[in-house]
């Protein structure tokens, strides 16, 4: 479904992605891991057509995605209907006067009639249990509530692929738990889920496959999530192990019993 071949990308001459090769099949649940600045967010933007490769090819459903193709309104609409992006900072995604209009924005842009728009909005509000927020301005909501609204906005187009950039950041443990279960159920229903996260202890729950970026902006590993999290030397190499170790202090997690820190 998603093919990234020999892709490199830089911002004003600063490398963000270096020779990335990646295949993601329909229905997979994939986690992107790695230190800050390693290229995870840039890859998500590339998959969503927000940036285009300097070198290499990106294909979605066998079609090459280029800046030129995305400048065609009909093609862009079709593409953005199939793949939805939940930004790390919900405030960058929310700009309407109330939650109803926020969730209705995408379907209206796609040209659906108001009856279909209303059905989609109400379905998404129910799905995320945020019907009570319908008339409230998004900027009056808490961080967790804003995240739910941002997800509802994306799901209102019923995309095949849901891409989330650090969706757990800033959420309290209860909302994190809710989001994990929500993503697991979405994946079970057939959606392809791609999530970047620093919250490593949640990786095995939200993904069956993990892709690890290193500080050279390349993919250091691509393997089953549980297997990757057991590879302490690899996590040490990319400076993730301390963070993961602290998450599991006192939990008796088997991964760390045989290693000297």
C-alpha positions as CSV (number, residue, x, y, z in Angstrom):
1,X,0.0,0.0,0.0
2,X,2.8,2.4,0.9
3,X,6.2,2.2,-0.8
4,X,9.1,4.5,0.0
5,X,12.1,3.8,-2.3
6,X,15.5,5.4,-1.9
7,X,14.0,8.6,-0.4
8,X,16.0,11.5,0.9
9,X,14.8,14.8,2.1
10,X,16.3,17.9,3.6
11,X,15.0,21.2,5.1
12,X,17.1,24.1,3.8
13,X,20.1,21.8,3.3
14,X,19.8,20.1,6.6
15,X,19.2,16.3,6.1
16,X,16.0,14.9,7.6
17,X,15.7,11.6,5.7
18,X,18.6,9.7,4.1
19,X,18.0,6.8,1.7
20,X,14.8,5.5,3.3
21,X,13.3,2.2,1.9
22,X,10.0,1.1,3.4
23,X,7.0,-1.0,2.5
24,X,3.8,-0.9,4.5
25,X,0.9,-3.3,3.7
26,X,-2.8,-2.6,4.0
27,X,-4.0,-3.4,7.5
28,X,-0.6,-3.2,9.3
29,X,0.0,-1.5,12.6
30,X,3.4,0.1,12.5
31,X,5.3,2.2,15.1
32,X,8.1,4.6,14.3
33,X,10.7,5.0,17.0
34,X,13.9,7.0,17.3
35,X,15.4,10.0,19.0
36,X,14.2,13.6,18.4
37,X,15.2,14.9,15.0
38,X,15.9,11.5,13.5
39,X,13.3,11.9,10.8
40,X,10.1,10.3,12.1
41,X,7.8,13.3,11.7
42,X,9.3,14.1,8.3
43,X,8.5,10.6,7.1
44,X,4.9,11.0,8.3
45,X,4.6,14.3,6.5
46,X,6.0,12.7,3.3
47,X,3.5,9.8,3.5
48,X,0.8,12.4,3.8
49,X,2.0,14.4,0.9
50,X,2.9,17.5,3.0
51,X,6.5,17.3,1.8
52,X,7.8,15.6,-1.4
53,X,11.1,13.7,-1.7
54,X,14.3,15.5,-2.9
55,X,15.3,12.1,-4.3
56,X,13.6,8.8,-4.6
57,X,10.0,7.7,-5.0
58,X,6.9,7.5,-2.8
59,X,4.0,5.4,-4.0
60,X,0.6,5.1,-2.4
61,X,-1.7,2.3,-3.7
62,X,0.8,1.8,-6.6
63,X,0.5,5.5,-7.7
64,X,3.6,7.7,-7.5
65,X,2.8,10.7,-5.3
66,X,4.5,13.9,-6.5
67,X,4.2,17.6,-5.8
68,X,2.9,18.0,-9.4
69,X,0.2,15.4,-8.9
70,X,-0.9,16.9,-5.6
71,X,-1.3,20.3,-7.3
72,X,-4.2,18.7,-9.3
73,X,-7.2,19.3,-7.1
74,X,-9.1,16.2,-8.0
75,X,-6.1,13.9,-7.4
76,X,-5.3,15.7,-4.1
77,X,-8.8,15.3,-2.8
78,X,-8.9,11.6,-3.6
79,X,-5.4,11.1,-2.0
80,X,-6.3,13.0,1.2
81,X,-9.6,11.1,1.6
82,X,-7.6,7.8,1.8
83,X,-5.0,8.9,4.3
84,X,-5.5,11.0,7.4
85,X,-2.9,12.8,9.5
86,X,-3.2,13.6,13.2
87,X,-0.6,16.2,14.1
88,X,1.4,16.2,17.2
89,X,0.0,19.6,18.3
90,X,-3.8,19.5,18.0
91,X,-3.9,23.3,18.0
92,X,-2.4,23.3,14.5
93,X,-5.3,21.2,13.3
94,X,-8.2,23.0,14.9
95,X,-9.4,26.4,13.7
96,X,-13.2,26.4,13.4
97,X,-15.7,28.2,15.7
98,X,-17.1,25.0,17.2
99,X,-16.4,21.2,17.3
100,X,-19.3,20.3,14.9
101,X,-17.9,22.6,12.2
102,X,-14.4,21.3,12.9
103,X,-15.4,17.7,12.2
104,X,-17.6,18.8,9.3
105,X,-14.8,20.7,7.6
106,X,-13.2,17.8,5.7
107,X,-16.4,16.3,4.4
108,X,-17.6,19.7,3.3
109,X,-14.3,20.3,1.4
110,X,-14.9,17.0,-0.3
111,X,-18.2,18.3,-1.6
112,X,-20.5,15.9,0.4
113,X,-24.1,17.2,0.8
114,X,-25.2,18.4,4.3
115,X,-27.1,15.3,5.1
116,X,-24.0,13.1,4.5
117,X,-21.9,15.7,6.4
118,X,-24.2,15.5,9.4
119,X,-24.3,11.7,9.4
120,X,-20.5,11.6,9.3
121,X,-20.0,14.2,12.0
122,X,-22.5,12.5,14.4
123,X,-21.0,9.1,13.7
124,X,-17.5,10.4,14.6
125,X,-18.6,12.3,17.7
126,X,-20.3,9.1,18.9
127,X,-17.3,7.0,18.1
128,X,-15.1,9.2,20.2
129,X,-17.7,9.9,22.8
130,X,-17.5,13.7,22.4
131,X,-21.2,14.5,21.5
132,X,-21.3,16.8,24.5
133,X,-18.6,19.1,22.9
134,X,-20.5,19.6,19.6
135,X,-21.2,23.3,20.2
136,X,-18.1,24.2,22.1
137,X,-15.1,26.1,20.7
138,X,-12.1,23.8,20.4
139,X,-9.8,26.3,22.2
140,X,-11.9,25.8,25.4
141,X,-11.2,22.1,25.5
142,X,-8.5,20.2,27.4
143,X,-5.5,18.6,25.6
144,X,-7.1,15.2,25.6
145,X,-10.4,16.5,24.4
146,X,-8.6,18.4,21.6
147,X,-6.8,15.2,20.6
148,X,-10.2,13.4,20.3
149,X,-11.6,16.2,18.2
150,X,-8.5,16.1,15.9
151,X,-8.9,12.3,15.5
152,X,-12.7,12.8,14.8
153,X,-11.8,15.4,12.1
154,X,-9.6,12.8,10.3
155,X,-12.0,9.9,10.7
156,X,-14.8,12.0,9.2
157,X,-13.4,11.2,5.8
158,X,-13.2,7.4,6.7
159,X,-9.5,7.1,5.5
160,X,-7.9,3.7,4.8
161,X,-4.7,4.9,6.6
162,X,-4.4,6.8,9.9
163,X,-1.1,8.4,10.6
164,X,-0.4,9.8,14.0
165,X,2.6,12.0,15.1
166,X,3.3,11.5,18.8
167,X,-0.4,11.1,19.7
168,X,0.3,10.2,23.3
169,X,2.3,13.4,24.1
170,X,0.7,15.6,26.7
171,X,-2.1,13.2,27.6
172,X,-2.8,11.9,31.1
173,X,-2.5,8.1,31.7
174,X,-6.3,7.5,31.4
175,X,-6.5,9.3,28.0
176,X,-3.4,7.5,26.8
177,X,-5.0,4.2,27.8
178,X,-8.2,5.1,26.0
179,X,-6.2,6.1,22.8
180,X,-4.3,2.8,22.8
181,X,-7.5,0.8,22.9
182,X,-9.1,3.0,20.3
183,X,-6.1,2.5,17.9
184,X,-6.1,-1.2,18.5
185,X,-9.8,-1.4,17.6
186,X,-9.4,0.7,14.5
187,X,-6.6,-1.6,13.3
188,X,-8.8,-4.7,14.1
189,X,-11.5,-3.1,11.9
190,X,-9.0,-3.1,9.0
191,X,-7.5,0.4,9.1
192,X,-3.7,0.8,8.5
193,X,-2.2,2.6,11.5
194,X,1.2,4.3,11.5
195,X,2.2,6.0,14.8
196,X,5.4,7.8,15.8
197,X,5.9,7.6,19.5
198,X,8.5,8.1,22.3
199,X,6.2,6.2,24.6
200,X,8.1,2.9,24.1
201,X,6.2,0.8,26.6
202,X,3.1,1.3,24.5
203,X,4.7,0.2,21.2
204,X,3.9,-3.5,21.5
205,X,0.2,-2.6,22.2
206,X,-0.3,-0.2,19.3
207,X,1.9,-2.0,16.7
208,X,3.0,-5.4,15.6
209,X,6.0,-3.9,13.6
210,X,8.4,-1.2,14.7
211,X,10.7,0.9,12.6
212,X,13.7,2.4,14.4
213,X,15.4,5.6,13.1
214,X,18.9,6.6,14.2
215,X,20.6,10.0,14.5
216,X,21.9,9.6,10.9
217,X,18.2,9.9,9.6
218,X,18.3,6.4,8.3
219,X,16.3,3.2,9.3
220,X,18.4,1.3,11.9
221,X,16.0,-1.6,12.3
222,X,12.6,-2.8,11.0
223,X,11.3,-5.8,12.8
224,X,8.4,-7.1,15.0
225,X,7.8,-4.7,17.9
226,X,8.5,-7.1,20.8
227,X,11.7,-8.3,19.2
228,X,13.0,-4.7,18.7
229,X,12.3,-3.8,22.3
230,X,14.3,-6.8,23.5
231,X,17.3,-5.6,21.6
232,X,18.9,-3.5,24.4
233,X,22.2,-2.9,22.5
234,X,20.3,-1.5,19.5
235,X,18.2,0.8,21.8
236,X,21.4,1.9,23.5
237,X,22.9,2.7,20.2
238,X,20.2,5.2,19.3
239,X,20.0,6.6,22.8
240,X,16.6,5.2,23.6
241,X,17.4,2.7,26.2
242,X,17.6,5.0,29.3
243,X,14.1,6.3,28.6
244,X,12.7,2.8,28.2
245,X,14.6,1.5,31.2
246,X,13.1,4.3,33.4
247,X,9.6,3.4,32.1
248,X,10.1,-0.1,33.4
249,X,12.0,0.5,36.7
250,X,10.4,-1.6,39.4
251,X,8.1,-3.5,37.0
252,X,10.4,-6.5,36.8
253,X,10.5,-6.3,33.0
254,X,12.4,-9.3,31.7
255,X,14.2,-7.3,29.0
256,X,16.5,-5.6,31.6
257,X,17.4,-8.3,34.1
258,X,20.5,-9.5,32.3
259,X,22.0,-6.2,31.4
260,X,24.4,-3.9,33.3
261,X,23.5,-0.2,32.9
